[in-house]
Amino acid sequence: MTETVMEPVTHPVTFEPVGHTLAVREGDTILSAALSHNFPLPHGCRTGTCGTCKAKVLAGDVDHGASDDCVLSDAEREQGYALLCQAKPRSALAIASSVVRENMDIPIVRLPCRVQQLERLAHDVMRIRLRLPAKQRLRFLPGQYINIVMPGGIRRSLSMANSPEDEDVVELHLRNYGGPFSTHVFNVMKENDLLRIEGPVGAFFVREQSTKPIIFVASGTGFAPIKAMIEHVASKGSARPMSLYWGGRRPSDLYLNALATTWQEKYGIRYVPVVSEASDEDAWDGRTGFVHRAVMDDYPDLSGHQVYACGAPIVVQSARDDFIKACRLPESEFFADIFVSGGGKVRAAA
């Protein structure tokens, strides 16, 4: 007797106005399906907390999933809005969503690579340099991330910290939160170990067609993709004014502070380190408090700027809310990637 194999139920999801249609399996989120097909939708946290992927459902029915009321209100749901990182199709859909075209021609690839170097940048931060196979290159936009594919198919997401101009090496920054992957890297991994990577992924990168001044906001290892962005934009001789605000609890959290300081003279970038919990023994004489508040003190009017923020959810969400409400930043000019601790399907904290 032949056993019947049931095909997974899929729903067509069409994105307007481009008219691109994806088949999304029932139970999958719209965003995860789009990313698996390298269809670039704006997104940040992938956990329903930042609102970057909010879009209007023009036709069809969705399961909204979990989200905070402050990110997607009941009124917005009634108007047809959904968070694509949480929403799952229940029928064929038409969605009005902006598409990030810059990375549409960059393929997602799967490559083996070797650990070239492990370097502790702080007691809890490791720099990992991966050597790509001979004659293989990883095309990516600075700010994007890769998935490290672990045994069992588990993926750990880490942002590239180097510019794409470094063609044969990928640099990653990993903070040790005590999870399985971090523990392996800090206690077991050694140079020349073999890893498998998958990428690039993500819509967090500098919109180079704009001429607006840029403000970068980083917390902790959210500095990694910001570093890649700055080095790339600076290498192209961009005339756009750029400012970097990097926040940490203690001065030691600013693990490449000396490098960022050199950018002021080398590239003309204004660099402002900010520490929120400095102790007397730190002898810190720089800015203190919340990093996004330092931006607001210096730039009460952000109406003519672009902001790129990366780091902990509370930092990125506070920056987004306060910059838009208090500093008149256009919502369309705030770009973010939110790091959360742990592994799995969401963006992992480095």
C-alpha positions, -999 to +999 in steps of 0.1 A: +000+000+000+014+034-010+016+060+017+003+094+008+026+123+015+007+154+024+021+185+008+024+215+031-004+241+028+008+273+013-008+307+007+003+332-020+014+365-006+017+394-031+036+425-022+024+457-037+032+478-056+060+456-070+037+427-076+061+401-063+044+369-050+057+343-025+043+310-015+042+311+023+037+278+042+009+279+067+024+284+102+054+304+088+057+341+093+056+363+063+090+378+071+107+344+076+094+332+043+105+364+025+140+362+040+143+325+030+137+335-006+161+365-002+132+388-007+143+419+011+117+434+034+125+461+060+128+445+095+148+448+127+141+426+157+121+397+143+104+395+177+075+420+174+092+447+195+106+473+170+078+479+145+102+481+115+083+455+095+048+469+101+028+468+068-008+471+057-027+440+046-047+451+016-066+418+012-068+385+030-067+372+066-037+369+089-029+355+123-013+385+140+007+365+165+023+381+196+032+418+198+032+447+222+003+471+220+027+500+219+041+485+186+009+474+170-023+489+185-058+475+183-067+505+161-039+497+137-050+461+135-085+472+127-070+494+099-053+463+085-018+467+098+003+437+108+039+430+119+053+408+092+078+391+116+048+378+136+019+376+111+011+342+095-012+340+065-046+323+068-055+329+032-041+345+001-028+380+009-020+413-007+004+435+013+015+471+008+051+470+019+083+488+008+109+465-007+146+471-001+160+468-036+197+472-029+203+436-019+179+418-042+207+407-065+229+394-037+224+356-034+222+338-001+250+312-001+261+284+021+299+281+026+323+262+047+350+283+064+379+280+088+385+299+120+415+321+112+418+339+145+402+342+179+409+374+198+395+385+231+386+422+228+372+422+264+368+396+291+334+387+276+338+397+239+355+376+213+365+387+178+362+357+154+379+360+120+367+334+095+387+325+064+365+318+033+374+290+009+399+297-018+384+316-048+351+320-028+337+354-018+308+364+003+290+393-012+272+414+014+261+449+023+277+462+055+252+459+083+239+425+072+245+393+091+252+356+086+238+325+102+263+301+116+248+267+111+254+245+141+249+207+145+212+198+144+204+227+121+203+254+148+214+288+134+232+315+154+230+349+138+260+373+139+266+406+121+296+411+100+320+436+116+342+441+085+337+460+053+329+440+021+362+452+007+379+426+030+371+399+004+385+368+019+377+372+056+346+376+077+349+393+111+324+387+139+320+400+175+305+377+200+296+385+236+296+356+260+261+353+275+267+318+287+246+301+260+257+269+242+273+287+212+291+313+233+304+287+257+317+267+228+335+297+213+351+308+245+360+274+259+363+249+230+367+266+196+403+269+183+419+283+152+414+262+120+381+247+132+356+242+104+323+262+105+294+264+080+278+298+073+247+309+055+241+344+043+240+373+039+207+382+055+190+414+065+179+448+054+201+468+078+226+487+057+233+523+047+210+538+021+238+553+000+215+571-023+207+596+005+228+626+012+215+633+047+239+634+077+241+600+095+239+593+132+249+558+142+237+546+176+252+514+191+250+496+224+274+468+233+282+445+204+257+464+183+289+482+174+298+453+150+276+461+121+280+498+127+318+493+124+313+476+090+290+505+078+314+532+088+345+516+073+326+509+041+311+544+037+344+561+047+364+539+022+342+553-006+351+589+003+315+598+012+310+635+020+281+628+043+286+640+079+286+611+103+284+608+141+288+577+162+273+573+197+284+541+214+269+532+247+278+507+274+272+502+311+310+503+319+339+517+299+351+482+293+319+475+273+333+499+247+358+472+236+372+490+205+370+525+219+406+532+207+397+523+172+365+544+171+386+573+185+409+571+155+380+575+131+376+611+142+410+620+127+410+594+099+375+599+085+362+631+102+336+611+121+323+626+154+326+599+180+308+602+214+312+573+238+286+571+266+287+551+298+255+546+319+269+529+351+305+541+355+320+534+390+346+555+408+373+530+399+365+535+362+377+571+364+354+579+336+353+615+326+332+612+294+295+614+287+272+595+311+236+583+309+215+566+282+232+567+248+201+578+229+196+607+253+231+619+245+220+621+208+189+640+218+210+665+239+232+672+209+206+670+181+172+682+194+160+684+157+167+653+137+142+661+109+171+663+083+190+632+094+191+594+090+196+572+120+211+537+121+207+520+155+218+486+166+220+469+200+197+458+229+159+461+224+154+487+250+181+509+235+168+507+200+132+510+208+138+540+231+158+557+204+131+551+178+103+563+199+120+594+213+137+604+181+105+603+162+083+619+189+106+644+204+132+652+177+110+651+146+130+623+129+109+610+100+099+574+108+112+563+073+147+575+082+152+552+112+169+519+104+176+493+131+188+459+139+179+446+174+201+421+192+186+397+217+205+373+239+203+336+230+201+317+197+174+302+176+155+319+149+157+355+162+187+378+158+211+367+184+231+391+205+268+390+195 
